[in-house]
């Protein structure tokens, strides 16, 4: 299963990505187009934000977790796409 956390987001105009519900299991992030921006991941129920990178794993131990991405530093990219893929 694959879910888009960001799809063609322009760092200069996008405030944050949608809130996406990830089901229990391990999820791998596939980040495309990221050059000089930094993205933060907010997970419902946790105060800390994690700086994301390509290949990062997200373990979901409960039934679901709501994840949302935002920009820590806005770079010069034309677009950024982040796809979460469930690992079997």
MDAnalysis code that builds the backbone (N, CA, C; Angstrom):
import MDAnalysis as mda
import numpy as np

u = mda.Universe.empty(264, n_residues=88, atom_resindex=np.repeat(np.arange(88), 3), trajectory=True)
u.add_TopologyAttr("name", ["N", "CA", "C"] * 88)
u.add_TopologyAttr("resid", np.arange(1, 89))
u.add_TopologyAttr("resname", ["UNK", "UNK", "UNK", "UNK", "UNK", "UNK", "UNK", "UNK", "UNK", "UNK", "UNK", "UNK", "UNK", "UNK", "UNK", "UNK", "UNK", "UNK", "UNK", "UNK", "UNK", "UNK", "UNK", "UNK", "UNK", "UNK", "UNK", "UNK", "UNK", "UNK", "UNK", "UNK", "UNK", "UNK", "UNK", "UNK", "UNK", "UNK", "UNK", "UNK", "UNK", "UNK", "UNK", "UNK", "UNK", "UNK", "UNK", "UNK", "UNK", "UNK", "UNK", "UNK", "UNK", "UNK", "UNK", "UNK", "UNK", "UNK", "UNK", "UNK", "UNK", "UNK", "UNK", "UNK", "UNK", "UNK", "UNK", "UNK", "UNK", "UNK", "UNK", "UNK", "UNK", "UNK", "UNK", "UNK", "UNK", "UNK", "UNK", "UNK", "UNK", "UNK", "UNK", "UNK", "UNK", "UNK", "UNK", "UNK"])
u.atoms.positions = np.array([
    [0.842, -1.162, 0.000],
    [0.000, 0.000, 0.000],
    [0.896, 1.237, 0.000],
    [0.549, 2.225, -0.815],
    [1.282, 3.482, -0.883],
    [0.317, 4.639, -0.646],
    [0.768, 5.611, 0.171],
    [-0.031, 6.800, 0.455],
    [0.836, 8.042, 0.275],
    [0.282, 9.068, -0.360],
    [1.022, 10.317, -0.575],
    [0.919, 11.203, 0.658],
    [2.083, 11.580, 1.213],
    [2.126, 12.540, 2.314],
    [2.287, 13.952, 1.763],
    [2.982, 14.078, 0.641],
    [3.079, 15.317, -0.148],
    [3.086, 14.898, -1.604],
    [2.422, 15.647, -2.452],
    [2.391, 15.305, -3.875],
    [2.622, 16.555, -4.706],
    [3.829, 16.696, -5.243],
    [4.151, 17.846, -6.077],
    [4.083, 19.165, -5.328],
    [4.461, 19.177, -4.068],
    [4.363, 20.385, -3.238],
    [5.506, 21.347, -3.562],
    [5.164, 22.612, -3.780],
    [6.161, 23.656, -4.000],
    [6.486, 24.269, -2.635],
    [7.760, 24.227, -2.204],
    [8.109, 24.726, -0.871],
    [7.821, 26.210, -0.670],
    [7.760, 26.973, -1.724],
    [7.525, 28.412, -1.590],
    [6.051, 28.738, -1.332],
    [5.146, 27.844, -1.703],
    [3.723, 28.137, -1.563],
    [2.957, 27.171, -0.653],
    [3.488, 25.987, -0.415],
    [2.793, 24.968, 0.394],
    [3.057, 25.212, 1.880],
    [1.990, 25.305, 2.674],
    [2.161, 25.494, 4.123],
    [2.521, 24.182, 4.808],
    [1.744, 23.140, 4.543],
    [1.992, 21.816, 5.106],
    [1.189, 20.807, 4.313],
    [1.513, 19.539, 4.512],
    [0.799, 18.481, 3.804],
    [-0.482, 18.102, 4.525],
    [-1.246, 17.204, 3.925],
    [-2.490, 16.759, 4.546],
    [-2.204, 15.849, 5.746],
    [-3.159, 15.728, 6.627],
    [-3.067, 14.764, 7.728],
    [-3.455, 13.402, 7.158],
    [-2.535, 12.436, 7.234],
    [-2.736, 11.118, 6.621],
    [-2.704, 10.053, 7.708],
    [-3.669, 9.178, 7.673],
    [-3.759, 8.089, 8.659],
    [-2.990, 6.877, 8.130],
    [-1.967, 6.457, 8.897],
    [-1.200, 5.257, 8.568],
    [-1.643, 4.129, 9.489],
    [-1.922, 2.967, 8.912],
    [-2.350, 1.813, 9.696],
    [-1.143, 1.123, 10.322],
    [-1.409, 0.243, 11.255],
    [-0.354, -0.456, 11.999],
    [0.620, -1.155, 11.057],
    [1.900, -1.096, 11.405],
    [2.949, -1.734, 10.629],
    [4.116, -0.790, 10.426],
    [5.032, -1.174, 9.560],
    [6.192, -0.347, 9.245],
    [5.985, 0.315, 7.894],
    [6.349, 1.599, 7.824],
    [6.196, 2.381, 6.612],
    [7.543, 2.989, 6.220],
    [7.900, 2.920, 4.946],
    [9.143, 3.499, 4.431],
    [8.791, 4.733, 3.611],
    [9.556, 5.821, 3.801],
    [9.319, 7.052, 3.051],
    [10.169, 7.089, 1.791],
    [9.528, 7.418, 0.679],
    [10.202, 7.632, -0.595],
    [10.084, 9.123, -0.892],
    [11.200, 9.852, -0.775],
    [11.216, 11.304, -0.937],
    [11.815, 11.637, -2.301],
    [11.092, 12.404, -3.103],
    [11.555, 12.794, -4.438],
    [11.593, 14.306, -4.555],
    [12.658, 14.820, -5.162],
    [12.758, 16.247, -5.451],
    [13.343, 17.080, -4.332],
    [13.668, 16.483, -3.191],
    [14.198, 17.229, -2.047],
    [15.667, 17.571, -2.285],
    [16.005, 18.881, -2.267],
    [17.379, 19.327, -2.486],
    [17.869, 20.123, -1.281],
    [17.302, 21.307, -1.047],
    [17.791, 22.150, 0.038],
    [16.712, 22.578, 1.026],
    [15.535, 22.000, 0.945],
    [14.499, 22.231, 1.956],
    [14.694, 21.215, 3.078],
    [14.082, 21.465, 4.213],
    [14.009, 20.429, 5.244],
    [12.538, 20.239, 5.603],
    [12.146, 18.986, 5.719],
    [10.770, 18.618, 6.036],
    [10.701, 18.051, 7.438],
    [9.668, 18.433, 8.168],
    [9.426, 17.926, 9.507],
    [8.191, 17.036, 9.485],
    [8.239, 15.954, 10.251],
    [7.107, 15.040, 10.344],
    [6.497, 15.164, 11.731],
    [5.211, 15.421, 11.781],
    [4.469, 15.508, 13.029],
    [3.572, 14.274, 13.124],
    [3.671, 13.566, 14.237],
    [2.843, 12.381, 14.449],
    [1.914, 12.668, 15.623],
    [0.610, 12.452, 15.408],
    [-0.384, 12.726, 16.450],
    [-0.021, 11.981, 17.737],
    [-0.058, 12.714, 18.851],
    [0.245, 12.107, 20.134],
    [1.687, 12.284, 20.573],
    [2.560, 12.783, 19.684],
    [3.959, 13.023, 20.017],
    [4.239, 14.509, 19.878],
    [4.981, 15.091, 20.820],
    [5.308, 16.515, 20.746],
    [6.457, 16.782, 19.791],
    [7.393, 15.856, 19.692],
    [8.593, 16.076, 18.882],
    [8.282, 15.961, 17.397],
    [9.028, 16.713, 16.605],
    [8.974, 16.608, 15.146],
    [10.282, 15.995, 14.680],
    [10.206, 15.122, 13.701],
    [11.405, 14.481, 13.167],
    [11.749, 15.056, 11.807],
    [13.020, 15.334, 11.566],
    [13.501, 15.749, 10.259],
    [13.492, 14.517, 9.371],
    [12.814, 14.558, 8.229],
    [12.670, 13.346, 7.419],
    [13.733, 13.263, 6.326],
    [13.975, 12.040, 5.872],
    [14.921, 11.772, 4.794],
    [14.437, 10.556, 4.013],
    [14.993, 10.375, 2.827],
    [14.612, 9.257, 1.969],
    [14.959, 7.934, 2.649],
    [14.059, 6.984, 2.614],
    [14.279, 5.670, 3.197],
    [13.957, 5.590, 4.677],
    [13.537, 6.688, 5.276],
    [13.206, 6.704, 6.703],
    [12.056, 5.741, 6.971],
    [12.128, 5.031, 8.101],
    [11.081, 4.096, 8.481],
    [10.206, 4.726, 9.562],
    [8.894, 4.497, 9.460],
    [7.934, 4.962, 10.460],
    [7.247, 3.726, 11.038],
    [7.532, 3.376, 12.300],
    [6.817, 2.257, 12.907],
    [5.508, 2.744, 13.528],
    [4.417, 2.070, 13.205],
    [3.116, 2.400, 13.798],
    [2.734, 1.204, 14.661],
    [2.763, 1.407, 15.986],
    [2.543, 0.299, 16.913],
    [1.098, 0.149, 17.346],
    [0.321, 1.229, 17.315],
    [-1.099, 1.139, 17.661],
    [-1.892, 0.761, 16.425],
    [-3.185, 0.965, 16.486],
    [-4.021, 0.666, 15.322],
    [-3.709, 1.599, 14.165],
    [-3.612, 2.912, 14.449],
    [-3.310, 3.899, 13.412],
    [-2.498, 5.041, 14.011],
    [-1.885, 5.822, 13.130],
    [-1.199, 7.060, 13.525],
    [-1.497, 8.103, 12.457],
    [-1.753, 9.325, 12.878],
    [-1.994, 10.405, 11.928],
    [-0.695, 11.192, 11.773],
    [-0.217, 11.284, 10.528],
    [1.067, 11.897, 10.206],
    [0.822, 13.108, 9.318],
    [1.578, 14.182, 9.552],
    [1.494, 15.377, 8.714],
    [2.893, 15.949, 8.554],
    [3.230, 16.362, 7.324],
    [4.532, 16.961, 7.040],
    [4.406, 18.474, 6.956],
    [5.462, 19.164, 7.383],
    [5.525, 20.617, 7.242],
    [6.959, 20.986, 6.887],
    [7.143, 22.227, 6.467],
    [8.460, 22.684, 6.057],
    [9.179, 23.338, 7.227],
    [10.400, 22.852, 7.543],
    [11.247, 23.488, 8.535],
    [12.019, 24.620, 7.881],
    [12.617, 24.324, 6.728],
    [13.333, 25.304, 5.905],
    [12.794, 25.181, 4.495],
    [12.411, 26.308, 3.901],
    [11.882, 26.310, 2.537],
    [13.024, 26.551, 1.564],
    [13.209, 25.618, 0.653],
    [14.305, 25.694, -0.299],
    [13.862, 26.162, -1.666],
    [14.684, 25.845, -2.651],
    [14.473, 26.337, -4.015],
    [13.884, 25.287, -4.957],
    [13.455, 24.141, -4.447],
    [12.914, 23.088, -5.305],
    [11.651, 23.539, -6.028],
    [11.414, 22.957, -7.204],
    [10.170, 23.209, -7.925],
    [9.032, 22.381, -7.325],
    [9.354, 21.178, -6.858],
    [8.337, 20.321, -6.250],
    [9.018, 19.312, -5.327],
    [8.248, 18.807, -4.382],
    [8.685, 17.718, -3.507],
    [7.514, 16.753, -3.372],
    [7.814, 15.473, -3.523],
    [6.803, 14.432, -3.345],
    [7.311, 13.453, -2.292],
    [6.442, 13.097, -1.356],
    [6.792, 12.114, -0.326],
    [5.697, 11.045, -0.307],
    [6.106, 9.800, -0.551],
    [5.191, 8.666, -0.562],
    [5.556, 7.730, 0.588],
    [4.565, 7.334, 1.396],
    [4.757, 6.341, 2.451],
    [4.321, 5.003, 1.879],
    [5.222, 4.017, 1.971],
    [4.929, 2.670, 1.445],
    [5.002, 1.668, 2.584],
    [3.929, 0.883, 2.735],
    [3.891, -0.117, 3.808],
    [4.851, -1.252, 3.471],
    [5.665, -1.613, 4.456],
    [6.649, -2.693, 4.288],
    [6.038, -3.979, 4.805],
    [6.065, -5.013, 3.981],
    [5.442, -6.288, 4.374],
    [6.288, -7.048, 5.358],
])
